[in-house]
Amino acid sequence: MEPLRALLTTYAYNILGSLEEAKDIVQDAYLQFMRLDEEDIREPKAYLIRTVINLSVNRKHRQQKLRAAYYGEWLPEPVATERADTMLDRKDVLSYSLMVLLEKLDARQRAVFILKEAFDYEHAEIAAVLDITAEHSRKILSRAKKQLALERNADRQDASAADMQKYLEVIRQGDVTRLERMLYEDVVLKADGGGKVTASKYPVCGRKSVMAMQLGIFRKFYADAAITISMINHQPAFFIFIGDQLVSCQIFTFAGDRISELYIVRNPDKLRTLQKHYDDCRI
């Protein structure tokens, strides 16, 4: 069953938005499986997938209930996708902007949407996994799509390393004119410090406000920081280091040649796996 771990962790991560919790869920599913008589399980893979998805839905439901006590914006834990490893099936990891968007849905809606749109399940298959009818699955998906404003996400385009390097140069130089041309007028910035480090508690909206915040942050805190361009959930990102310590991960959504969304993860709990990823790359 060990070869299934990456696949199962990917299912759980896409639903939960937390890699650490996803790994816990997969371990719980394995423990449940080991307690059973294997002769009673015709398809172990299907059993484990179903168990992981339902455990993830239940955990997501509890996670969303606790969200009210979370300080400021809650953003998904970012995962590096520029190189393959054995922890996740990288190709099936959802984009970061879609992960954020899916937070608008309840746990079951999220699961149905992911299984149908990301893993190409038929409604009969979703029904079997979630113990609902195929018709109910269709209705849940329809409601989920109505709740999501997918138009902007659908316009997302990949940015080149040159685009990211250009943005970094503009920020470091404090070039307001060039920076203004790189941002959508209604660009949105969201930051997650988890109440443990400084971060904007509320979304910052609009070109002028986002420009002022980014220029101020880089001038005051990151003038001498080491910044690496990478990929997070298939989107371009900055890893910002003070010494060898990863202190911020900035993830960008490009629409055309301009930035439409910017997500800043500073919560150290959500940077722990990325820090390990960086440390392993240096070895």
N, C-alpha and C positions, 0 to 999 in steps of 0.2 A: 504493500500500500504506500510505501514511502515515495515512489515515483509520482504519486498524485498530489504530494504536498504543495508544490508550486501552484498547480491548477486550483486546488481548494483554497489556498491563501488568497489567490487573485479574486475568486468569487467573494470571499469574505471582505477583502479590502475594498472592492468596488461598492459593496453595500454599506460598509461601516465608515469608510474614509479614515480609518486608523489601522496602520500596519501592525502595531503592537497588539491591538485587540483582535485583529484578524488571525494572528499567529496563535493567540490563546483559544480562539474559537475552533481552529483546526485541531489543536491538541485535545480539546474537549470532545470533538467528534471522533477522533481516534480512540480515546478512552471508552466512549460509548460503544464503539464498534468491537473493541477487544472483549467487552463483557458479554457479547452475544455469542450464540452458537453459530459458527460460520455456515453450517449446513442449512440454517434457516434463511440465509441471505443469498438469493439467487444472483444478484448483481451488486457486488461490493462497491464498485465505483459509483453506480447510481445511488446507492444507499448513502455513501459518504457525501456526495454532492448535495443530496436532499437534506441531510442532517446539517451540513455546514450552512446552507442557505437559510434554513429555518432558525438555527441558532443565531445567525447574523441578523435576521429580521427582528427576533426578540431582543437582542442586544441593542440594535439600532433604536428600537422603540424606547428602551430604558435610557439610552444616550440622549434622545431628543427630549425626554421628560426632564433630564438634568440640565439641559441647555440653558434654562432660565437663570441658573445660578452662575453660569460661566461669564467671566468678565469680558465684555466687548464682543467682537466678532469671533465666531468659531469657524476656522478653516480646516479643510482636510489635511491630514499628515502628508507631506510631499514625499514622493519616491523618485529616485533617479532612474531614468530610462534610456540613458545614452549608451549603456552597455548591458549585455545580458548577464544574468547570474541565476542562481538556483532558487532564490527566495520567492520570485513571482514569475508568471508567464507575462513578460513585459509587453508583448504585442496586444494582450487583452486588457491591460490596465487602461482605465478611462482617462481621457484628457482632464487636465486640472480644472479648466473652466466648466466642463460638464459636471465634474464632481461637485463643484460649488453650486451649480444650478440645481442639481438633484436634491440639495438640502431643502428645497421648497416642498418636497414630497414627504408623505409619511412613509414609514418603513416598508409597508407592503407595496405601495405604489412604486417605490424605488426599486424593490426587488423585481417586480413585474416588468418595469421599464428596462432594467438592465438585462434581464434574461431574454427579452424580446429583441431589443434594439442592439445590444452589444454582443450577445451570444447566439442570436438567431434561433431561439427556441420557438416552437409552435405553441399555440395557446393550450393545446391538449397536454403538452409536456409541462408547461408552466403549472397547469392545473394539478397535475400529478405531484409535482414538487411541493406546491404550497397547500395542497389538500383543499382546492376550490374547484369550481366548475370552469370549463373553457369559456363559457359565456361571461362568467364573473371576471375572468382574466381579461377578456376583451374590454369590458366596461372599466375596469381599473386602469388599463392602458389608455383608454380614451380620456378619462378624467385627468390622468397624469399629464398627457400631452397638452391638454387645455390649460393646466396650471403652469406649464413651462413656457417661457418666452424663448423659443429655440432659434428665432430668426438671426439674432446677433451671433449666437454660438455657431450657427451654420456657416457664417461668413468668415470664421476663423481661418487664418492662413499661417503656414509655417514661416518663421523668420529665419534668415540666414545668419551665420556667425558674423558676417559683415554688418548686418543690421544691428545686432546686439553690440558689437564693438563701437559702432557709430553712436549709439545711444549712450554708452558708457563714456565715450569721449566728450559728448555734448554735456552730460551731467557734470563730469569732472571739471570741465572748463567753465561751467555756469553760463553757457550760451543760451540765453532765454529765447532768442529769435529762432534758432534751429530746433530747440526743444519744443517750442510751440507747434512747429510743423510736424513733429513726430507724434503728437497726441491728438486723439479725437476731442472735439469740443466737449462732449459729454462723457469723457473718460471717467472711470470709477476706480478708486483705490480702496482696498480692504486690507486690514492688518490684524494679526492674531498674536498677542503677547501672552494670552492666558492669565493676565493679572500677575505674571511673574517677572516680566520685563516691560519696559516702556513701549507702548504701541497705541495708535489711534483707537479710541473706543468705538467710534462710529465710522461708517464709510465716508470717504472724502470724494466729493463729486465735482466734476467740471475741470476744464483744462487749467485755469488759473490757480485753483486751489491745489490740484495735484502737483503742478509745477512748483509752487511755493514749498510744498512739503518735501518733495524729492530733493530740490536744490538745497533746502535747509538741512535735511538729514545728512546728505553727502558732505556738505561743507563743514558741519559741526562734528559729525561722528566718524565719517568714513574717508576723510581726506587722505589718510595714510594706510587705509585698509587694503588688504589683498583681495581682489575680486576675480572669480573664475566664472566663465560662461559655460553653462551646462544645459542639460535637458531634464525637466521635471514633468512627469506624466505627459510626455510627448510635446511639451511646450518649452520655449526658451526661458532660461532663468539665470539669475546671478547667485552664486554662493559668495557671501561676504564674510571674510575672516579677519579677526583681530588676533594677531599671532597665528597660532594653529587652531584657534577656537572658531568654529562656525557660529556666527552670531545672528545671521539673517539669511533667509532665502527669499528672493524676489522672483515671482513667476509672472510672465507677460503673455497677454493675449493680443495678437496682431490681427487686424482686419485690413486687408490691403497692406499698405506700407506704414500704417499708423497703429499706435497702441490704443486699444479700446478698454482693456482691463488690466489692472496690476494688483497682484496679491502678495502681501508681505507676511511671511511666517517667521516669528521671532520667539514663540513659545519654545523654550529649550527642550521640553519633553518631546515636541514634534520634530526637533532637529537631531535627536540622538542617533537615529538610524542613518541619516545623511552624514553625520559626523563620522560614524564608523565606516561608511562607504568611502568617504574621502581618505580616512586613515589607511584603509585597506589598499586604495589605489596608489598610495605613496610607498607601500612596502615593496 
